[in-house]
Amino acid sequence: MIFSLRSLCSALAVALIAACASPTSKLTLTSTVSPLSTTSLMGVEWIATVVEGVPYLQSPRPKLRWTSAEALSGTGGCNAFAGRASLGQQNSLRIGALVPVGKLCMTEPGGQEDMFFKALEQTHQARLESGQLLMLAEDGRVILRMAKAVGSP
């Protein structure tokens, strides 16, 4: 009886290891991907939570808001901006030149605000996932993660 229990445990361990090592095995995470449209973006204030893998710790955080189907505005934390955005097929997203509006602030090169603006420039695609706006680089990396501001629809 002990021998057969050991054999069973060994067989289960081998099967478990093989399943984990198998290239076809997938870990299923519970995330909800929603269709992206200008309607789902307009009127919502999005706040940056992570840029290029770096969580935002300093306040005020960068913000972004679609003001119409092809126009957006926001702030990098200090410098406010306005610009054009074009949402295309398969969630492609192109953000045009951003124009500073209001006061201009001196910011630290390579700091949070600089990283935010660079991420916007590099955005090629976007998606809504589990209530967050994810912006992706051309290679598919998530370069900007944004959450809805409290009180946004």
C-alpha positions as CSV (number, residue, x, y, z in Angstrom):
1,M,0.0,0.0,0.0
2,I,2.8,2.5,0.9
3,F,4.6,1.7,-2.4
4,S,1.5,2.4,-4.5
5,L,0.9,5.7,-2.6
6,R,4.5,6.8,-3.3
7,S,4.1,5.8,-6.9
8,L,0.9,7.8,-7.2
9,C,2.6,10.9,-5.6
10,S,5.6,10.6,-7.8
11,A,3.4,10.3,-10.9
12,L,1.4,13.3,-9.9
13,A,4.5,15.3,-9.2
14,V,5.9,14.4,-12.7
15,A,2.6,15.3,-14.3
16,L,2.5,18.6,-12.5
17,I,6.0,19.6,-13.4
18,A,5.4,18.5,-17.0
19,A,2.3,20.6,-17.2
20,C,4.0,23.7,-15.8
21,A,7.0,23.3,-18.2
22,S,4.8,22.7,-21.2
23,P,4.9,25.6,-23.7
24,T,1.2,25.1,-24.4
25,S,0.1,25.5,-20.7
26,K,-1.4,28.8,-19.9
27,L,-2.0,30.6,-16.7
28,T,-5.4,32.2,-16.8
29,L,-5.7,35.5,-15.1
30,T,-9.0,37.1,-14.4
31,S,-8.9,40.4,-16.4
32,T,-11.5,42.0,-18.4
33,V,-10.6,43.5,-21.7
34,S,-13.2,46.0,-22.9
35,P,-13.6,47.3,-26.5
36,L,-11.8,50.7,-26.9
37,S,-13.7,53.5,-28.5
38,T,-13.7,57.3,-28.3
39,T,-17.0,57.0,-26.5
40,S,-15.4,54.8,-23.8
41,L,-12.5,57.4,-23.4
42,M,-14.3,60.7,-23.6
43,G,-15.1,62.6,-20.5
44,V,-13.0,60.3,-18.3
45,E,-10.1,61.7,-16.5
46,W,-7.2,59.2,-16.6
47,I,-4.4,59.4,-14.0
48,A,-1.0,57.8,-14.7
49,T,-0.2,55.0,-12.2
50,V,2.8,53.4,-14.0
51,V,5.1,54.7,-16.8
52,E,7.7,52.4,-18.3
53,G,7.4,50.1,-15.3
54,V,7.9,52.8,-12.8
55,P,5.0,53.5,-10.4
56,Y,4.2,57.2,-9.9
57,L,4.8,58.3,-6.4
58,Q,5.0,62.1,-6.7
59,S,2.0,64.3,-6.8
60,P,0.5,65.8,-8.8
61,R,0.3,62.9,-11.1
62,P,0.0,63.2,-14.9
63,K,-3.6,63.2,-16.2
64,L,-5.2,62.8,-19.6
65,R,-8.7,63.5,-20.8
66,W,-10.3,63.1,-24.2
67,T,-12.3,66.3,-24.8
68,S,-13.7,65.1,-28.1
69,A,-13.3,62.1,-30.5
70,E,-10.0,63.4,-31.7
71,A,-8.8,65.9,-29.1
72,L,-7.3,65.4,-25.7
73,S,-5.9,67.6,-22.9
74,G,-4.1,66.9,-19.7
75,T,-1.1,67.7,-17.5
76,G,2.3,66.0,-17.1
77,G,2.0,66.9,-13.4
78,C,3.0,70.5,-13.8
79,N,2.9,71.4,-17.6
80,A,-0.6,71.4,-19.1
81,F,-1.1,70.4,-22.7
82,A,-3.6,69.9,-25.5
83,G,-3.3,67.7,-28.6
84,R,-4.9,65.5,-31.2
85,A,-5.4,61.8,-30.9
86,S,-6.5,59.3,-33.5
87,L,-8.0,56.0,-32.6
88,G,-7.9,53.5,-35.4
89,Q,-8.7,49.8,-36.2
90,Q,-7.5,47.1,-33.8
91,N,-7.1,49.7,-31.0
92,S,-4.3,51.6,-32.7
93,L,-3.8,55.0,-31.2
94,R,-1.7,57.8,-32.5
95,I,-1.1,60.9,-30.3
96,G,-0.1,64.0,-32.3
97,A,2.1,66.8,-31.2
98,L,1.2,68.1,-27.8
99,V,0.9,71.9,-27.4
100,P,1.7,73.4,-24.0
101,V,-1.1,75.5,-22.5
102,G,-1.1,77.7,-19.4
103,K,1.9,78.0,-17.3
104,L,5.2,76.4,-18.2
105,C,7.2,74.7,-15.5
106,M,10.8,73.6,-15.4
107,T,11.0,69.9,-15.0
108,E,13.8,67.5,-14.4
109,P,15.0,65.7,-17.5
110,G,14.3,62.0,-17.2
111,G,11.9,62.7,-14.4
112,Q,8.3,61.5,-14.1
113,E,6.8,64.2,-16.3
114,D,9.5,63.7,-19.0
115,M,8.8,59.9,-18.9
116,F,5.1,60.5,-19.2
117,F,5.4,62.7,-22.3
118,K,7.8,60.3,-24.0
119,A,5.4,57.4,-23.3
120,L,2.6,59.4,-25.0
121,E,4.8,60.0,-28.0
122,Q,5.7,56.3,-28.3
123,T,2.1,55.0,-28.0
124,H,1.0,52.9,-30.9
125,Q,-1.9,51.0,-29.4
126,A,-4.2,51.2,-26.4
127,R,-6.7,49.0,-24.6
128,L,-9.0,49.0,-21.7
129,E,-8.3,46.2,-19.3
130,S,-9.9,45.7,-15.9
131,G,-11.0,49.3,-15.8
132,Q,-7.5,50.6,-16.6
133,L,-6.3,52.3,-19.8
134,L,-3.1,50.6,-21.1
135,M,-1.0,52.3,-23.7
136,L,1.4,50.1,-25.7
137,A,4.6,50.8,-27.6
138,E,5.0,49.5,-31.2
139,D,6.6,46.2,-29.8
140,G,3.5,45.6,-27.7
141,R,5.0,46.5,-24.3
142,V,2.7,48.4,-21.9
143,I,4.5,51.7,-21.5
144,L,1.7,53.6,-19.7
145,R,-0.9,52.4,-17.3
146,M,-3.7,54.8,-16.3
147,A,-6.6,54.5,-13.9
148,K,-9.9,56.4,-13.8
149,A,-9.9,59.4,-11.5
150,V,-12.3,59.2,-8.6
151,G,-15.7,60.6,-9.8
152,S,-15.0,59.9,-13.5
153,P,-17.8,58.0,-15.3
